[in-house]
Amino acid sequence: MNKKYTLIFILCVILAIAMGIFTKDLLLGGTILATGLLNAYFASEGRKINYIFGIINYLLMGYVSLKNNLYGIFFFYMFVFAPLQIKGFLTWNKNLDKSENVKVRQFTLKNACLITLSCIFGSIFLGYSLSLIPSQQLAFWDATSNCINLCGMVLMIARFKESWWLWLINNSIDLIIWILIAISGGSGAAMTLITSTFYLLINIYGIIKWSYKAKKGEKNENSTKS
């Protein structure tokens, strides 16, 4: 790990400790914030280590979601997103450049249409299913967040730069969900809200970084062909 990444790691841990003390949620909330920030940052840098932090973060987020009766988020985090971190690590490990950064791909029109329709129909179906659970909160918000998150994760594993745009939308929805949960006094909601806010900022950085990587990769490919 170079000096830049070491500094980022230390800053994330310090921030997590500070926010954990401030919200009186140091152990669980602080760990969620630290692993979440590190997962998102290293993903934006195209480094496979992001998946190590990701699996820890999703397991803990699943636990918090269960305590707040967000069953859709709980199921996806524990049984879909956490296992996908292993898949992502293995896939990225096979598609690294000489600098150990992942090789970035770009969407086609077919990809865009398929992902859009998957998010729309998946959100409607899952939202209706969750609404049948008596204690479920914010069923359709929950469903939409998870469907977009799942599509974003699949695209991230497949190394598409457009995954960051999906996650930007998803993080905006997450902010709404956790603001509502925090207002109602939900367990662990304050720290999760802080985490979602930082995710939003890192997503913007990820969009810029991966767009640059994609253009650079395209230029290298064209120069090789010529």
C-alpha angles and dihedrals in degrees: 000000000000126000094265093054092043090054092049090050092052093046092050092050092048091048091048092051092048093048091043091055092044094051093036089237102107105145103042101020095041092051091048091051095046096046092041094053093044092047093052095042097049090045089055088052091050094242119147093219087080089081092061091058090039097061092051091047096049094049091052093043089052090055092051091047091053090053089053096048094249094140097169093055090044093053095045095045096048103036105024114022098039094051090044089063088069091050091048093051093051094045095048091046088063094048107051128130126224090279092055091251120133118255109246125223132197134226129258122209089256091055091050094051093046094050093045093052092044091054094047099047094037092053093050094048096044093043092055091047093051092047088065090066106090098216096040114123125212093356100183094040088050092049096046092049092051096045093050091044091051093050090047091051093049090050091047092052088048087051098241114156090214089073087084092060090053091049091049088058091043094050090052089055091045090054091055092048096049094042088057092045092047092050089053090051097250121180114269091354097127095059092042089052090052090049092051090051092054090046089058092055093046090049090059089050089048092053091053095043097047093044088056091047091050093051091046091049091049092052092049090049093049092048090051091052092049 
